[in-house]
């Protein structure tokens, strides 16, 4: 007797270290705005105001996170 079990897809959670030692889940990123050597990230489902309630990742303070975000920034959206 065999049972068919449906495949379950799970989202892999990745975290990015932001300025101020804050971690964010990449699944919660709504948009990314590049501002010179800084990435501004919105994670609010209601939207963000640039510079007020965005989360910052600077190239100088967090080069690895900045690089990962840069890859995400350049990926085409579905």
KEKE-3310 file (N, C-alpha, C; in steps of 0.2 Angstrom, whole numbers, plus 5000, padded with zeros to 4 digits):
npx = (5004:5003:5006:5002:5011:5009:5021:5030:5033:5045:5050:5066:5074:5083:5094:5099:5112:5110:5114:5117:5117:5106:5095:5087:5074:5076:5064:5055:5057:5051:5054:5069:5080:5093:5105:5118:5131:5124:5111:5093:5080:5064:5053:5040:5023:5014:5021:5034:5042:5055:5070:5064:5057:5064:5076:5093:5108:5124:5138:5151:5150:5144:5149:5147:5133:5128:5133:5126:5113:5114:5115:5102:5095:5097:5091:5079:5061:5047)
npy = (4994:5010:5027:5043:5057:5074:5086:5097:5114:5124:5140:5146:5154:5168:5179:5196:5207:5223:5240:5246:5234:5226:5213:5207:5198:5191:5187:5197:5208:5222:5232:5239:5252:5260:5271:5280:5275:5267:5255:5257:5249:5243:5235:5235:5230:5239:5249:5261:5277:5284:5286:5289:5278:5267:5254:5254:5249:5250:5251:5253:5250:5237:5227:5214:5211:5222:5218:5206:5212:5220:5210:5205:5217:5219:5208:5201:5204:5194)
npz = (5000:4995:4999:4994:4996:4997:4990:4999:4999:5006:5012:5012:5025:5025:5033:5034:5040:5046:5047:5063:5070:5067:5062:5048:5040:5024:5017:5020:5014:5006:4996:4989:4989:4981:4987:4984:4992:5000:5005:5006:5014:5014:5025:5029:5027:5024:5018:5016:5021:5012:5020:5032:5039:5034:5033:5035:5025:5024:5013:5018:5032:5032:5022:5017:5018:5010:4998:4996:4995:4984:4974:4975:4972:4959:4953:4942:4945:4948)
capx = (5000:5008:5002:5005:5011:5011:5027:5029:5039:5046:5054:5072:5074:5090:5095:5104:5114:5110:5117:5114:5117:5099:5094:5081:5073:5075:5057:5050:5059:5046:5058:5076:5082:5100:5106:5125:5134:5119:5104:5088:5076:5057:5050:5033:5018:5010:5025:5039:5044:5062:5074:5061:5056:5068:5082:5099:5114:5130:5144:5157:5149:5142:5150:5144:5126:5128:5134:5120:5107:5115:5113:5094:5092:5098:5087:5072:5056:5042)
capy = (5000:5017:5034:5049:5063:5080:5089:5104:5119:5129:5146:5147:5161:5171:5185:5201:5211:5230:5245:5246:5227:5224:5208:5207:5192:5193:5186:5202:5214:5224:5235:5241:5258:5262:5278:5281:5269:5264:5253:5258:5243:5243:5229:5236:5228:5245:5254:5265:5283:5284:5290:5290:5272:5262:5251:5256:5245:5254:5248:5254:5246:5230:5225:5207:5212:5226:5214:5202:5216:5222:5205:5205:5223:5218:5202:5203:5202:5189)
capz = (5000:4995:5001:4990:5001:4993:4991:5003:4998:5012:5010:5016:5028:5025:5036:5032:5045:5044:5051:5070:5072:5066:5057:5044:5036:5017:5014:5022:5010:5001:4991:4990:4985:4982:4988:4984:4995:5005:5002:5010:5013:5017:5027:5031:5022:5023:5014:5020:5018:5011:5024:5039:5042:5030:5036:5030:5025:5021:5010:5023:5039:5031:5015:5014:5017:5005:4992:4995:4993:4978:4970:4975:4969:4952:4951:4939:4949:4944)
cpx = (5005:5003:5006:5005:5013:5017:5026:5035:5039:5051:5060:5073:5082:5089:5100:5106:5114:5113:5113:5114:5110:5099:5087:5080:5072:5068:5053:5052:5054:5049:5065:5077:5089:5101:5114:5128:5130:5113:5099:5083:5069:5055:5043:5028:5014:5014:5029:5040:5052:5065:5071:5061:5059:5074:5088:5105:5119:5135:5150:5156:5147:5143:5147:5137:5124:5128:5128:5114:5108:5113:5105:5091:5092:5094:5081:5067:5051:5036)
cpy = (5006:5023:5039:5055:5069:5083:5096:5108:5123:5134:5146:5154:5163:5178:5190:5206:5218:5234:5245:5239:5224:5219:5208:5200:5194:5192:5192:5209:5216:5228:5238:5247:5260:5269:5279:5275:5265:5261:5254:5252:5245:5236:5229:5234:5234:5251:5258:5272:5283:5289:5291:5283:5266:5260:5252:5250:5248:5250:5248:5249:5239:5228:5219:5208:5217:5223:5210:5206:5218:5217:5205:5211:5222:5212:5204:5200:5198:5193)
cpz = (5000:4996:4997:4995:4997:4995:4995:5002:5004:5010:5015:5018:5028:5029:5034:5038:5042:5049:5058:5073:5072:5061:5054:5040:5028:5014:5016:5019:5005:4995:4994:4986:4987:4982:4989:4986:5001:5002:5008:5009:5017:5018:5029:5026:5020:5019:5019:5017:5018:5016:5031:5042:5038:5035:5032:5031:5021:5019:5015:5029:5038:5024:5012:5013:5011:4998:4990:4992:4986:4972:4969:4972:4961:4949:4948:4944:4944:4942)
residu = (UNK:UNK:UNK:UNK:UNK:UNK:UNK:UNK:UNK:UNK:UNK:UNK:UNK:UNK:UNK:UNK:UNK:UNK:UNK:UNK:UNK:UNK:UNK:UNK:UNK:UNK:UNK:UNK:UNK:UNK:UNK:UNK:UNK:UNK:UNK:UNK:UNK:UNK:UNK:UNK:UNK:UNK:UNK:UNK:UNK:UNK:UNK:UNK:UNK:UNK:UNK:UNK:UNK:UNK:UNK:UNK:UNK:UNK:UNK:UNK:UNK:UNK:UNK:UNK:UNK:UNK:UNK:UNK:UNK:UNK:UNK:UNK:UNK:UNK:UNK:UNK:UNK:UNK)
# end
